């Protein structure tokens, strides 16, 4: 008689790390890499605030070393155990060695940290303690959402800043759990992914335990790549941030929202020659960092050191880290900060087909993830359009600059604007990529908010304490007559119209739109375009704006819905200017104000186009008609003769008052094609075929 079929439990999504503190049934296996160490110790602590270990375990170099790996099993230890490593070895900076037998070292593979840098009265750096973590978590069947990149709308946000303001009405403000409280808002906005500014561990004080002159708010200063930042934890249990981060991801996925992490593999917070030793420097300095011939640090990051990302050991660490976040935390993708550093070899030279960049793209364990490059670095490398082939997407800096300049009214920008609207084929087509490899943005965390882009012409960064020297001076911004806030109604109306123009352009462009948290409600940073150290109201999301600027929020919601409803706005292939079959209109056609094909050699501020659904196998696909005018006076347009016979309904009018400025599903007023279409100054209209 056959045995009854047994239902198997769902497969647990997990990726066990080969290094670090590996939890076993009856203890913990500690594994750490060091080629040049002469001795290795594990320091165990009872409490987070203990300045010194309660137990020291000396590894035997004869029995506890295998090649360049040091490993020891300690029975009886459990999840939650606190620890550091400590290594002896040569201190020869000129030869790349910086071992310190007294230094307490963060495990490069630590899954969580607890506490902070403690006061250093005896000169010994006491960094946050590593925590042994049990990776098991009840995911409830959660898997990656696998939304195609072309179908995405990305929302860049800071975990703490999103809910830290007292206006958030969250009793878990500034935390991973606080984000959960605001999922209904994110869902109502319509975004498909959140891109979280750095959540891996970074220091919140100086290495001697002092507060420091300027707080690192953004988090672009990593010290433990595998560990979610303890500062965003709601509870107080050491390592509890691991569970809370997973809860956040699970609930975002349940709402249909993907999670993309901003990762910083280009430098660490150990700094330059004068910086502290609390992790990589004290284990194998010359492997983890790019060094000059005399042992000092190469600085392609602008932050004091550069991670040696194409060294095989470091490359393996980065692979393990990415897989760890994908399989143990279910994140859906990564945005790589200063990614051009990943294209530098072990000597710091930019090389074609860099191993790390290729391996990330081809790694079968990462094939479901989105990979996005900030394709430049602080040493002059600029690879927008040429960073890589295959499936790498890029933050499109050219899109940002061209769109800003067009709407500011700069001459000669109509052609570049058309190219950006069409998906930036000039940058991505030659390398075999597609429009969705262009991450289109007008603003990001680094620079003005959307409100400030149309309110300030000069940066106002004095609050950063650097005499306004920091931050970019070339912003392509305009204030329209007054610097900063004003009561003058015409200026305020124009600023809001320009903000709508930017949102509309983003949502009408081929490629993937990214908006910054708060831009949809006109959040301001008071003209600060480099608020990296502003953990205060300058950076926090002010939730009162949701009501105060409800019209702008509604406009953004309607346009996101419009984009996701209309496949013609998010093609997977580049536009050709030709029909896909006889009798169809071209997939795109460009026109001047008279309705005739555009003359690209003229100097003008006006542009119109027709996007056709030709070649798209989707019943929702419709023709789209767009008029854009960045001049200072009203402008008449004629509807092109090729589409006079179509029934057009208004979808967007940036010059109109809410709710007549945006209609998500072609329910707006019908267009009289026999009459001119009049655009007010600095405005955009879009019509959808009914």
N, C-alpha and C positions, 0 to 999 in steps of 0.2 A: 504494500500500500504506500502510495507516494506521500511524502511529508508535506504538510500545508506550507504554502509560500509565505515566507517571512518578509514583511515590509522593512526595507532598509531605511535607516534615518537619513535625513538630508546630509550631504557632504559638508563638513565644516570647512569653511574658507580659512586657511591658515598657512603660514610660511614660517617654519622654525628657523631661527638664525643659527649659523654655525659658530658664532663668536659671542662673547659677552657672558652674561649670567644665565645659564641654561637650567631651567627648573626641572629636576628629576623627581621621581616618586618619593625618594627618601633623602633628598638633599639638593645641592646646587653645584653644577659644574661651571667653573670659571675658566674662560678661554680668552687670551689676549695675545695680540701679535706684537713682537719686538725682536728685531734682528740683532740689535747692538747692545741690548741690556745685558748686564752681568749678574743681576739678581732681580727677583720679582716677588712682590708681596701682595696679599689681599688684606685690606683693612676692614674690619667689621664694626658696625656701630649699633648701639641700642636705640638711641633717640636722635631725631633730626637735628636738635640743637647741640649735640655733644661735640665739643671741640676736638676730642681725641678718641681713637678707636678703643673699644672694649676688648678686642681680640685681634691679634696679628698672626697671619698664616704665611709662613715663609715657603716659597716654592723651591723644590730641590732641582737644581739645573741638570742633574743626572737622570732623575726619574720623572720630573714634571715638565720637561721641555722636549718637544717633538719638532725638529727643524727650527723654524722661527716662531713657533707657537708655544706659549706657556699655558699649561692647563693643570688644574687641581680640582678634585671633587671634595666637597665639604659636606659630610652627612649631617642631617638634622636641621638644616636651614630650610626656610619656607618662603613663600611669596611675601613680600613686604620687607625682607631683609635689606638693610642699608649697607653700602660698601663703597670703597675706593680701591684703585690699584696704586702701587708704589713701585718704582723701578730704580735700580742702581745702574750706572753706566758712565761713560766718559762725558765730561763737560768740556767740549772743544768746539765752540761756536764756529771757528774758522773752518772746521771740517764738517760742520752740519750737526754736531751732537750737542744737546742741551739737557742731559740727564741731571736730575736733582734728587738725591736720595731722601730728601725730606718732603718733597712735593706730594700732595695727595691728588691723585689723578682720576678724572672722570673717564669711565669706560667709554671708548668710542662707539660701542654698540649698546650703551645703556638705553633701556626701554623707557625709563622715567627717572626724573630727578626730584629731590625733595629738599626743602629748605632754601638757604641762600648762602652767599659768601659770608663767612664768619669773620669777626675782627681778627687781625693778624698782628698781635702784640709781639710775637717772637719771630716775625718775618716769614712764617710758613703760610702759604696760601691754602685756605680751607674752603674749597668750592662746594656747591650743593652736592648732596650725597646721591649716589646711584641707588635705585630701588630694584630689587628682584621682582619680576612681574610674571603673573600667570596670564597668558594670552587668551584663555578661554572666555567666550562671551556669547550670550544667547542672542544671535542675530535674527532669530525668528524667520529664517529663510531668505534674508536680504541678500541680494546680489547687485552687481553693477547694473546701472540702468541702460548703459550702452546706447545712449542717444547719439545719433550721427552728429559730428561736429558741425556740419552744414545746417543742422536744425537747431542750433544752440543760440541762446542769448545769455551772456555771462555778466554776473554782478560781482564786481570786485569789492571786498569788504574786509574790515578789521574786526576780529572776534570781540575784542574788548570794547572798541569804540562804537560798535553797533548798538549795544544796550547799556553802556556804562552811565550815560546821562540819567539823572534822576527823573527826567521826562519819559523814560522808557516804560515806567510802571511795571518793571520786572523785579521780583524779589530775588532774582538770580542774575543780577546785572553784571555785565562785563565778563561773562563766562560762556563756556560751551553750552551749558544748559539754558543760559539766557537767549542764545540763538534759537533754541527750540521754541521758546516763548513767542518768537517773532516769525515763525514759519507761516502762519496765516497771512501775514503781511507780504512775505516773499511770494507766496502762492498767488495772492491777489495781484501783485505786480506783474506776474507772468514770466519771470526769468526762469531759465531752465537749469542754470548752474550758478553756484557761488564759488568765487575764486578767493580763497582766504589768504590774506597777507600772512607772513611767516608764523607758523604755529609750532615749529620745532624749537627746542629749548634755546633760550638766549639769556644773558645776564641782566638782572634788574638793578644791580648795584656794582660798585667797583670791586676789584679782586681782593682788596683789603677789608671789605665789608662796609666801606663808607658809601654814602648816598650817591656821590658823584655830582658833577656840575650840571650835566644835561642827561635826562632820562632817555633811554632807548625805547621809544614807544612803538615804532614800526616793527622792530624785531629782526631787522636785517643784520644780525650779528651772532651767528649760531655758535653753540658750544656742545650740542648733542643732537645729531641729525635724526636719530631714531626715536626721540622722546617728545611727546606733545608738551607744550609749555605749561608749567605748573601754575603760572600766574593767571590762567584762564579757568582754573578749577573752582567749582563752587564749594565742595566739601574740603575737609582738612586732612583726610587720610593720606599718608604718603603713597604716591602712585595712583591715587583715585582719579587723576586727570585722564588716565588711560580709558577707564570705563566711561567717564563722562563724554570724552571725545567720540567714542564709539556710539554712545546713545545719540549724540547729535547727528552723526552720519546716518544712522539707522532711521531717525525720524525725518531727516531731509529727504532721504530716498523714498520713504513712504509717501511723501508729498510730491514725488516726481522731480526732485531737484538734485542734481549731481554736485559733487564736491571736488574742486580742483585746488591743489595746494601750491602756493608760491614757495619754492624751495631755493635755498642759497648754498650751492656747492662750490662757490668761488672763493670764499675766505672763511676764517673763523674769528672768534672774539679773543683769541690769544694774542693778536696784534703783531707788532713788528719786533725788532731786536730788543726793545725796551719793555715789551709786554710781558705779562705773567706766564708762568708755566702751570697749567692745571689739567692738561689732557694730552693732545697730540704731540706737543713739543717734548714732553717727558717720556714718550714711548718710542717714537722714531721720527724725529724732527725732519730729517733729510728726505724721508719718504713722503710724508704727508704734505709738505710745503715745497714750493719752488724756491730755490736758493741761488744766489749768485756764487761766483767762484770763491769769494771770501766768506761765504756762509751767511750773508745777510739775506733779507727777504725780498723777493721780487713782488712788486705791488701793482698788479694789473687790475685789482679790484678797487683801488683807492681807499682801502680800509686797513692797510698795514702789511697784509700778507696775501698770498695766493695759494689756494689748495691745488696740489699737484694731481689734478683729476685724471690725467692720462697715464699715471704710474699704475702698473697692474694691481698693486695692493689697494690703492685708493679707488681705482676703477671697480674692483670687486666690492669694496665697501659701499660705493654709490649704488651698484646694482642691488645689493642686499637691502639697502635702505629703501629704494623705490619699491621693491617687491614687498618689503615689510609693510609699507603704507598701503599698498594695493590689496594685499591678501589679509593682513591682520587688522586693517582699519577700513577696508572697502572704499578707499578714495578712488575717484574716477579719472584723475589726471593731474598733471603738474605743469606749472609755469616756472621756467628756469631763469632765475635772476642772473643778469650779466652772463648770458649763456655763451657769449663768444669766448670766454675763458675755457669752456669745455672744448673749444677748437684748438687750444694751444697745446703743443707737445711738452715733454718734460723739460725742455729748454725755454719754454715760453713763446715759441714761434707758432704763428697761425699756420696750420697745415690742412691740405685738402683731405677729405674723408677721414676726419679724426676718429680714432677707434671708439671712444666713449660715445660720441654722437651717433655713430652707426649702430653700435650695440644696443643703445636705448631704443632706437627705431625698430630694430630687428628682434629684440628680445621677445620670445614667444610668451613669456609670463607677463609681459606688459602690453600685449597686442590689443587688449580691450581699452586701453587708457588713452587719454588725450595728452599730447606732449606739445608744449608751447614754449618758444624761445624768446627771451628778450635779447635780440640778436646784436648786442654791442657790449663793450666793457668800458672800464674807466681809463684804459691806456690807449684809446684811439681806434680800436677795432670797431668797425661798423659793417654788419653783414646782413642788413635787412634785404631780403630777396635772394641772398646767396648763402645763408647759414648752412643749409643742408637741403638734400632732396628728400625723396621718400615721403614720410607722413608727418614731418615736423611742421607745425604751424608757427607763426611769428607775430609778435606785437608789431603792427605796421606803423612805424614812426612817420613814414611819408604820408600815410593817410591822415594822421593827426595834423601835421603841419599844413598840408594842402587844403584840407577842409577848413581849418581855422583861417587861413589866408583868404580863401574864396569868400567866406561869409563876412570877413572884415572889410572886404571891398577892394583888396589888392588887385591891380591890373595883371592880366596875363594868366589868371588862375582858372579860367573856364575849362580849358583843355585838361589840365591836371585834375580838376574836379570830376570831369567825366570819366577819366581813367580810374579814379578811386571809386566812383559809383559802380563802375563795371567790374570791380573785383581785383584791380591792380595786376592785370596780366603782364605789364611791363616788368614786374618784380618776380612773379611766381610761375608763369607759364613755361619759360625756357627750361626750368629745372624739373619739369614734369609734375609740378604741383597744381592745385586747383584753387578756385576762389576762396574756399573755406579754409585754406591755409593762411589767409590774411585775417588776423584778429584786428578788427577795425575799432578804433577808439579816438575820442576827441580829448578826453581827460582820463587821468589815472591817479593813483595815490600820490605819484611823484609829479607835483605841479599844482596848478590852480584847480579848484572845483569848477563845475560848469557855471555856477553863479558868479564866481570871482573872475572867470575868463571874460565875462561880458561886463564886469564892474571895475576892473583895475587894469591899468597899463604898466604899472611898476610893482614889483614884488615888495611885500611889507613883512620882512622876516626878523625884525628887531627882537621879537620875543624869543628867538632862538639863541640869543646871546653871542652872535658872531658878527655884530655890526652890519647886518644886512649883506654880508659878503657871500653867504651860502645861497643855494638855489639858482635855477637857470635864469639868465637875463633875457633870453630870446624866447618869448612866449606867444608871439603873434596874437596878443590880446588887445582889447579896446574897451574904453570906459564910456564912450558916447557922450562926453562932455563934462563929467564929474568923476573924480577919483573916489571910488568907494560908495557907500550908501548915500542916497539922495531922496528928497521928497518931491523932486520935480517929476511930475507924472509922465510927460512925454519920454523922458529918459528911462524911467522904470518900465514903461510899456515896450519900448524898443529892446531893452535888455531881455525881457521875458520872451519877446518874439524871437530874438536871436538864440536864446536857449532852446526854444522849440525847433528852430531851424537845425540846430546841431543834433537834437534827438531824432528829428525826422530824417535827416541825412543818414544817420547811423542805421536806422531801421529800413531805409530804402536801398541801401548799398549791398551789392553782392559781397560775400565774405561773412564773417561772424562778428556781430556787434558786442562790445563790452562797455558797460556803463559803471560808474563809480557810485558806491553806496551814498545816498543822499542827494545825488544830482537830480533825481526825479522829483525832489521837493525843494530844490534850490538851496542846499546846505552851503554855508559860507565858512571859510577859514580866515576871514578878515584880510584877505590879500596875501596870506602866507602861502608860498608855493613850495615849501619844503618843511612840512610840519612833522618831521621825523621824531622830534623830542617833545611834542606837545600832547601829553596825556591829560587833556582837560577839554573844556568846552570848545576850543578851537578845532579839535579833531573829532569830537564825539558827535554821533547822530542826534540831532535835536528833534525829538518826536513831536513837538508842538508844530513843526513845519508840515506834518502830514495833514493837519487841518488848515493851517494858515495858507498853504500853497496847494490846496486840494485840486485846483484846476490844472496845475502842472503835473501832479500825480496822475490825474485822470488822463491827461494827454499822453503821458508815457505809457500807461496801461493800455490805452487804445492802440497805440502804435506798435507795441510789442505783440498784441493780439493780431493786429493787421498783418504784421510780418509772418507770424507763425501760421496764419490762415492762407497766405498767398505764396504758393511755391515759386512763382516767377521772381520773387524777391530774394530767393536763397537757392539759386541753381548750384548743382554740384560741378558743372562744367563751365568753362569760360564762354562768354558771349562771342559770337562770330560776326554779327552784323549781316547775317544771311538767314533765309528761311530754312527750316529743316526738311520741308517738302514743298513741291510746287503749289502755289495758291496761298501759302501762309505768308504772313508778314515776317520781316526779319526779326530775330530774337531781340535785337535792339536797333533803334534808328534815332539819330540825333538831329535836332532841328533848331533853327534860329527863331527870332520872335515873329517872323512873318509866316511861319509854317513850312518854309522851304528847308532843304538840307542845310545844315550849319556850315558856315565858312570859318574854319578853325584859325584862319590868319587874322581875323578881325580882333580888335580890342573891345571887349564888352563885358558886362556883368550878368548876362542872361543866358539861360540854357533850358532846353526842353528835350524830352525823350519819350519814346514809346517802347515799352517792354512787352514782348509777345510771348504767349505760352507755347509757341511752336516747339515741338519735340518733347514736351512734358506730358507724361501719362498720369495726369491727376485731374480729376473732375473739378477740383476747386480752383485750378489755375485760370486766371483771367488776364486780359490785357491791362496794362498799367500806364497811365499818362502822367508825366511829371513836368511841372514848370518851376523854375528856380530863378530868382532875381536878387542879386546882392547889391544892386545900386541904390543910391540915395533918393531916387524919385520913382513914382509909380511907372509901371511898364505894361503895355498891351502885348498880348500874344495871340496868334491865330492858331486854331487847332489844325494840325496837318491834314491834308486832303485824304491821306491814306486811311484815316480812322474816323472820318466824318460820319460814316454810317453806323458806328457803334454807339450803344446806349451807355453813357458815362454817368457815374454818380460820384459826388465829392467824397473823398476819404480824409484829406488833410488840408487845412488852411491855417497856416501859422499866424496869419494876421487877424484871424477871427477870435472872438471871445469864446470862452468855454460856455456851453458844451458844443458849440458849432465849429470848433477847431479840429475835431477828430472823430471819425466814424469807423469802427473796426470792421463792420461787415456790410459795406456798400449800401448803407441806408441813408446817406447824405443826399442833399439836393441834386437834382438832375442838371447836367450841363447842357446849355443851349449852344450847340456847336456852330450855329450860324453867326454868333456874336463874338467879339473879342473876349479873351480871358484877361481880366485886369488883375495884375499883382501889385499890391502896395509895395513900398520900398522895403528892402530886406525881408522878403517873404518867400514862401513856397506853397504851391498847391499841388495836390495829387488827386487823380481821379481813377476809379476802378471800373472796369467794364461790368455792367449789371447783368 
